[in-house]
Amino acid sequence: MPFSAQPPASGERYALSASLDNARHLSSLLRAVHFQDYATCLATASGLRVTVEDAKCIQANAFIQAEIFQEFSVREESVMFRISLSVLLDCLTIFGTSSLPGTSTALRMCYHGYGYPLMLFLEEGGVVTVCKINTQEPDELLDFDFCSTKVVNKIILQSEGLREAFAELDMTSEVLQITMSPDKPYFRLSTFGNAGSAHLDYPRDSDLMEAFHCNQTQTNRYKISLLKPSTKALALSCKVSIRTDAQGFLSLQYMIRNEDGQICFVEYYCCPDENITDAEL
Amino acid sequence: LSRIGDELYLEPTESGLSLRAVNSSRSGFASFLFAPLFFQLYEPGGAGPEAELFRCKVHMKSFLGIFRSLPSLEKSVGKCLILLKPHASRLVLQLHCKHGVTKTHNLAFQECERLQAVFDTQSCASHLCAPARVLAEAVVHFPLTLAEVTLGAGPGGKISLRNYVEDEAEPSKTMVTELWLAEDEFQSVAVAPGSHITFCLKEFRGLLSFAEASNLPLTIHFDEPGRPVIFTLDDTVLEVHLVLATLSDLDSNSRAPSTNGVSHLPAPADDFADDLESYMAAMETSEGGSERAPSPTFSLHARRPAQSTPEEEEAEEEEEEEGAVPGTPPHKKFRSLFFGSVMTPGRPGLAPTQEVLAEDSEGE
């Protein structure tokens, strides 16, 4: 079959077909979950969800809803495939990552169906690049079974308050300990590294605190190496919601506003660290 | 202080909080004394007047890690609380930041002996005082990798700075940079004519950047080659001392600069390398804690002799520590140690005459 450089006119033949005027709306979000090479893409009528997992303990999801795209159509109820996120990001940013004002890369994405590669057509300044990325059988994804009815503690913070803290986390500590409580210290992030312990306390009446709903004192520890990648999502976001359930599972939801002011979400789920030794609180 | 040593010694005293560091070869020592007025609140002793003031040392990197980003600290931190908790074995640093956020760091510390260099600015023959900017502009001409620099007093009251070139270096392959500063660039000059000293530039640069940033004049006290050079900064709430070993001249006649203003390179000590070798040997053999003659310069327990302000200095307010003058005057020549010196296989070294500037606390 002759290889055509022209993007197809109609998307009906395709399982997934989408157009985006500014590929950065997609690439920046995908970067926020790029801590593994491979990701699972799920496309439904409501939009695109890209999931990355590690160690069966952590899962990150980037949601780009259909409204962000100029055109978005999914032929069946849902389309799912596994793809190299590293390669996908390299292609989306093929014209460079620096964002000059006024210039943007336009994207058209087509996926014929099971067994077919994902086709990307990228255009900037009259130059067109065509990419064909192989897709794979999607793996089964973890289900954290985290729903709002099971949430024990929840706070919403302005991201600017956490950004520096996460960027400067003591990485010599194996764990990040999160304490949430209706009493002091309210919300505390702790590390236990080579130099000693460090605690970061956010009071409930801080002006960074947008919502504070803590019913029970909970202290949970998570492997710091798993949570560190969430710093990228934090850097992009304006607000973050931090929730824990009775088992100590952690949900971090980041609200990200893109260049056009549209809202997208990235969420991270993490299991608590099982190897608990006596903590220095 | 991190340019000097890997460990930060904290010593609260009645006259303020002293932060000190010493380098691994004991040839460089620095102390910053913050007067109680520097702080909003200063309480040196917890348990009562009889309790001995506690000292400790922490890893420099751990301490610096807390103050990682100065610009963001300035923006976001309101105040810093430092608590020493001997019972919990922790040094607590608590930063109170904006938005009500509190960062608490609990650092592990080690108890330590008092780290004190013995030096006396009064006994130095030469003194110079200059705004830090003048000296900073002078050293900028030397490469960052340069280890040692020679400061000299030339004719007409001019002060020279020259990079120190080792004996082994080939004259045709070495670049010599020399610059002269006129007397009027200094706030005060009181130097013995023809005197010169060679000291480690790297360690000095650290103090110089601090002096420049705080806009304080820097005073240099020096004497003969081999005796330590003392740099001081003074302020109403801060007193800084940097004591560095200097290269000693084994030639008893150091060449005086010639009359036309061009001076020859001073002859470096011929058996300097041997000194290093015999010193290293002495270090190894004395590891077991054998007796050593008291150091004439840096001594761990003897306290600094009382000093009076030399009259040449301007508006200096030194906070003195009481102490006995160390006993025996030095009968052994002080040697300096510098990193990167080339060791030559040598004739048997001289009897170990090296002195350590600060003895190991374990040795006592």
Interface residues (C-beta under 8 A of the other chain):
Chain A: G161 E164 A165 E168 D170 N194 A195 G196 S197 A198 H199 L200 D201 Y202 P203 D205 S206 D207 L208 E280
Chain B: H59 K61 S62 G65 I66 R68 S69 S72 S76 R90 L91 H99 G100 V101 T102 K103 T104 H105 N106 L107 A108
